[in-house]
Amino acid sequence: MAGKLTHIDADGRARMVDVSDKAATHRRAIATGQVLMSPAALALARSGGGKGDVRAAAEIAGVMAAKRTADLIPMCHPLMLSNVKVRVNESEDGSGLGVVAEVATTGPTGVEMEALTAVSVACLTVYDMLKAVDRAMRIEGVRLLEKSGGASGDFVAKV
């Protein structure tokens, strides 16, 4: 499939990929992203001040987003997810909060978009909760770290 857009048909029109003949296999994906912020915003996130527990709200939002990915991304298949974990932690360098999402299912198509959506919405939730202190926050580095399962095999991002 390299070099071919799977969501475009022979006439150049967008389409949902037909996965009806694909075998159900265990699929897993891990994605990451970060919200860079001022020291004041990070201090507020640490303290649970402002609108409440920033980390907990962002983690819940990420899980909810993963479950709704097919409602947001037009060509995604609705999937029965078997596991979604979203973790928000302070960046090691103290520049903000990092988000990691892990999503799994057993089915005919992968969960990369669900993991990426979980991270994106968790980052947006962090921004929403802290924007009163720092409107210059930046969401960066949203990307797929790993995926396993399916005909295309495993993928591990280079650092």
N, C-alpha and C positions, 0 to 999 in steps of 0.2 A: 504493500500500500504506500510505500514511500513515494512522495511527490504527487500524490493524488488526494484531493479534498473529498473526504468521505461524506460530507454533508451537502455536496453539490451533485445533482444528477447530470445525465448526459446532455440535457438541454440547458445547463447552467443555472438551474433553479434550486433553491434551498430545499432540503428534504431531511427527514429523520431517517437515520440508518436502520435498515431492517435487521434486527437481531434474532428473529424467530428461529433461525436454523443454527444459532450458536449454542454451544454447550454451556451449561451453568457451571462456573468454576468459582473458587474463592478469589475475591478481588479485594485489594487493600491499597490505600493511597495515603500519603502523608504530605501535607503542605505547610508552609510557614509564611510569616509576614511580620512586620513590626510597625509600631507607631512611635516615631521620634518626637520628643516633647521637651519643654523647658523643665528645669529643676523644680519649679513651683508646681507644675502640673503633676510631675512624678510624685512629689511629696503628697499632694492631695490624693492621688491614686493609692499610695501606700497607706494613708490614714483612713481611707474609707469615707472621707468627707465629700462635700459637694452633693451629688445625687445619690450616693450610697456606695456599695461595694462594687467598684469598677470591674474588678476581675471576674467576680461571680456573674454579673450582668452580661459581660462580654462572652463568657464561656457558654452561658445558657443561650444567648443570641446566636452564637456559632452553631450549636447543636440544632437549634430550630431552623436555621438557614440551610444546613446540610439536608434536612428532611424536606425542604421546599425548593430545592434546586431546579427541579423540572418545571416549577411555576415561574422561575426567573429566567432561565436560559432556554430559549425556544426549542432547540433540537435535542435537549437532554431527555432521556427516558425516565419516567417515574420509577424509582427503585425502592425495594424493601431493604432498608439498611439494617444490618445486624449489629453494628457498633459505630458509635460516633463519640470521640473524645476530643475535647478542645481544652487547651491549657494556655493560660495567660500568665506570664512571669516577667519579672523585671529583667531587662537586658543586662548581661554581665558587665558592660561598660557604663551602665547607669544612664544611657541616652534615652530610655523609654521603656515600653512594654513590648515583649515579643509574644507572638501567638503561634501555636502549633496545633494542627488538627489532624487526627487520624480517623479514617472512615473505612468500614469494611462491609462487604455483602457477599452472598453467593448468588451469582446470576450470570446472564449472558453479556453484560457490559460493565465497564469499569466505573470507579468512583472518584476519578481525579477531579471532575468538576464539583462534586459534593465537598471534597476536602478544600478546594480553592474557594468555594463559596463560603464555607464555614469560616475560613481565615479572614476573608474580605469583610464579612458582616461583623465578625468579632472586632476587627480593627475599626470599622466604622462606629461600632458601639462605644469603644474606648474614646474615640474622637468626640462623639455626642456627649458623653458623660463629663468630659474634661474641657470642652470648648469654651466655657465661661472663663477659664483661667488662661488658655492658650489656643487661640484660633490659628496659630502658625504651625500647629502639629503637622507632621508629614507621615503618610502611610507609604511604606516602601517595602520592596523585596518580596512581594507576594509571588510565590512560586511553588511548583511541585518539587518535593524533595525525593520522594520514592513512590513507586507503584509496582504492584505485583499481580500476577494472574492474567489470564487471557492469552490470545494467540500472539500478541505482539511481545509477550515476555515481560521481564522485569526491567525497571528503569531506576537508576540511582543518579541524582544530580551531582555534577562535579562541583566541588566547593568553590 
